[in-house]
Amino acid sequence: MLTAVIVVLQILCCLALIFLILMHSGKGGGLSDMFGGSVGSAAAGSTVVEKNLDRITVTVAVIFAFTNIILLLRLQ
């Protein structure tokens, strides 16, 4: 039962990471430009939205890493 919950959390984190990484603006701009991110493109990465997006991405990545470790230890 616990393994199934962790696998579901792993899948949700994986999908969230894909979405969050695509939201980041890169050299040519990302999907965040479609939602008003291009307004502050002169100060790339210094806007509040970009900082919050960075924090959320790091948090989801840490959860993803922990679920990987938990699954590794449970499946041995």
C-alpha positions as CSV (number, residue, x, y, z in Angstrom):
1,M,0.0,0.0,0.0
2,L,2.8,2.5,1.0
3,T,4.7,1.6,-2.2
4,A,1.7,2.4,-4.3
5,V,1.3,5.8,-2.6
6,I,5.0,6.6,-3.2
7,V,4.8,5.6,-6.8
8,V,1.8,7.9,-7.4
9,L,3.7,10.7,-5.6
10,Q,6.7,9.9,-7.9
11,I,4.6,10.2,-11.0
12,L,3.0,13.4,-9.9
13,C,6.4,14.9,-9.1
14,C,7.7,13.8,-12.5
15,L,4.9,15.5,-14.3
16,A,5.2,18.6,-12.2
17,L,8.9,18.8,-12.9
18,I,8.3,18.5,-16.6
19,F,5.8,21.4,-16.5
20,L,7.9,23.6,-14.2
21,I,11.1,23.2,-16.2
22,L,9.2,24.1,-19.4
23,M,7.8,27.2,-17.6
24,H,11.4,28.5,-17.1
25,S,12.6,31.0,-19.6
26,G,15.8,30.0,-21.4
27,K,17.9,31.8,-23.9
28,G,15.1,32.3,-26.4
29,G,12.4,32.4,-23.8
30,G,10.3,29.5,-22.5
31,L,6.6,28.9,-22.0
32,S,6.6,31.5,-19.3
33,D,6.8,34.1,-22.0
34,M,3.3,33.1,-23.1
35,F,2.0,33.9,-19.6
36,G,3.5,37.4,-19.3
37,G,7.0,36.5,-18.4
38,S,8.4,38.5,-21.3
39,V,7.5,41.8,-19.6
40,G,10.6,41.6,-17.4
41,S,12.9,39.9,-19.9
42,A,15.6,42.7,-19.4
43,A,16.1,41.5,-15.8
44,A,15.9,37.7,-16.6
45,G,15.6,35.6,-13.5
46,S,15.3,38.6,-11.1
47,T,11.6,38.9,-11.1
48,V,9.5,37.7,-8.2
49,V,7.7,35.2,-10.5
50,E,11.0,33.7,-11.7
51,K,12.3,33.4,-8.1
52,N,9.1,31.7,-6.9
53,L,9.3,29.4,-10.0
54,D,12.8,28.5,-9.1
55,R,11.9,27.8,-5.4
56,I,8.9,25.6,-6.5
57,T,11.1,23.7,-9.0
58,V,13.8,23.0,-6.4
59,T,11.2,21.8,-3.9
60,V,9.5,19.4,-6.3
61,A,13.0,18.2,-7.4
62,V,13.9,17.4,-3.8
63,I,10.6,15.6,-3.2
64,F,11.3,13.6,-6.5
65,A,14.8,12.7,-5.2
66,F,13.5,11.5,-1.8
67,T,10.8,9.4,-3.4
68,N,13.5,7.8,-5.6
69,I,15.5,7.0,-2.6
70,I,12.5,5.6,-0.7
71,L,11.5,3.4,-3.6
72,L,15.1,2.2,-4.0
73,L,15.2,1.1,-0.4
74,R,11.7,-0.4,-0.3
75,L,12.2,-2.5,-3.5
76,Q,15.4,-4.1,-2.3
